């Protein structure tokens, strides 16, 4: 059970990062809702936003597919320990 939590911690850290970013961006919306700022003033004028989104999405999907492949491969054929190394781990209780 502990190992599943460790495996889930990596992707969940990324989810927490993105959720924090979304929370920050959504927090800006009341300025528009309460008519303090016009929508045209709130929209960014940066030209490279689609390129940034595309490269981020590409990097994230590449990372996810590589991680999944690695974990699948390790699940099917675990790494073999050298002779005598298994004795060291035999005494450690698994939780």
C-alpha positions in Angstrom: 0.0 0.0 0.0 2.8 2.4 0.8 4.5 1.7 -2.5 1.3 2.7 -4.4 1.4 6.0 -2.5 5.0 6.6 -3.5 4.3 5.8 -7.1 1.2 8.1 -7.1 3.2 11.0 -5.4 5.0 12.0 -8.6 2.0 12.6 -10.8 0.0 14.0 -8.0 2.7 16.6 -7.4 2.3 17.7 -11.0 -1.5 17.8 -10.6 -1.1 20.0 -7.5 1.2 22.4 -9.4 -1.3 22.8 -12.2 -4.2 23.1 -9.8 -2.4 25.9 -8.0 -1.8 27.7 -11.3 -5.5 27.4 -12.3 -6.6 28.7 -8.8 -4.3 31.7 -9.3 -5.7 32.4 -12.7 -9.3 32.0 -11.7 -8.7 34.3 -8.8 -8.3 37.1 -11.3 -11.8 36.8 -12.7 -13.7 38.7 -9.9 -12.1 41.9 -11.3 -14.0 41.4 -14.5 -17.2 40.1 -12.9 -17.5 43.2 -10.6 -16.8 45.5 -13.6 -13.5 46.8 -12.2 -11.7 45.7 -15.4 -13.0 45.1 -18.9 -12.5 41.7 -20.5 -10.4 43.2 -23.3 -8.0 44.6 -20.7 -7.7 41.2 -19.0 -6.7 39.2 -22.1 -3.0 38.9 -22.7 -1.5 40.3 -25.9 1.3 37.8 -26.1 1.7 36.1 -29.5 3.5 33.0 -28.5 0.9 31.5 -26.1 -0.3 28.7 -28.5 3.3 27.6 -29.0 3.9 27.5 -25.3 0.8 25.4 -24.7 1.7 23.0 -27.5 5.2 22.5 -26.3 4.1 22.0 -22.7 1.4 19.5 -23.8 3.9 17.7 -25.9 6.5 17.5 -23.1 3.9 16.3 -20.6 2.4 13.6 -22.8 5.9 12.4 -23.7 6.9 12.3 -20.0 3.7 10.4 -19.1 4.1 7.8 -21.9 7.7 7.2 -21.0 6.9 6.9 -17.3 4.0 4.5 -18.0 6.2 2.4 -20.3 9.0 2.2 -17.7 6.7 1.3 -14.9 4.9 -1.4 -17.0 8.3 -2.9 -18.0 9.5 -3.0 -14.4 6.2 -4.5 -13.3 6.5 -7.3 -15.8 10.2 -8.1 -15.3 11.6 -6.7 -12.0 15.3 -6.0 -11.8 17.3 -9.0 -10.6 19.5 -8.6 -7.6 23.2 -9.8 -7.5 24.0 -13.0 -5.6 23.8 -12.4 -1.8 21.9 -9.1 -2.1 18.6 -10.8 -1.6 19.7 -12.0 1.9 20.1 -8.4 3.0 16.5 -7.6 2.1 15.1 -10.9 3.6 15.4 -9.5 7.1 13.6 -6.2 6.3 9.9 -6.5 7.1 7.6 -5.3 4.3 4.8 -3.0 5.4 
